[in-house]
């Protein structure tokens, strides 16, 4: 592992689990037993380091999600695997990390928000088309489904809303997904979904209503 990778991996784990605003570069340097000058050689500022962490998160998300939606499986399997992936990521990420990005780096939060909207649009467009062919998703206009889900998720997963209502990102994602999946599946799709959740014994079990 290179010196840069060591700094990046350590900082990424600290920031995503504890937030970044109150963690100083001096503290990071002391814990890694290196000079602050060494950190700045690779990352000119803490904000730049946060940007690099987000960039890395987005890149890995692209890879995993694309692998799931392009695999040879039915649309229900893909929906569940995507949600399991998101939940696994959120389990390793603190709400504080999310809130601090929005509060202290609003431009970066806006970029992340735009990425999520674009990615959700791409994912749902593909999966809805597949689901209709498989008779697992009802024949509603994709644009209405996608726009409804995007707007709902944006409002529900807003850090300010979550903080005011004492809701975690993980729970918000659960509920927004439940509303989506239970609203667009055909009867055949619902049966398939419930069977799959029971079979996998996944963390999505509580989404079945």
ABEGO torsion letter per residue (X at the ends): XBAAAAAAAAAAAAAAAAEAAABBAAAAAAAAGBBAAAAAAABABAAAAAAAAAAAAAAAAAAAAAAAAABBBBAAAAAAAAAAAAAAAAAABBAAAAAAAAAABAAAAAAAAAAAAAAAAAAAAAAAAAAAAAGABBBBBAAAAAAAAAAAAAAAABAAAAAAAGBBAAAAAAAAAAAAAAAABBAAAAAAAAAAAAAAGBAAAAABX
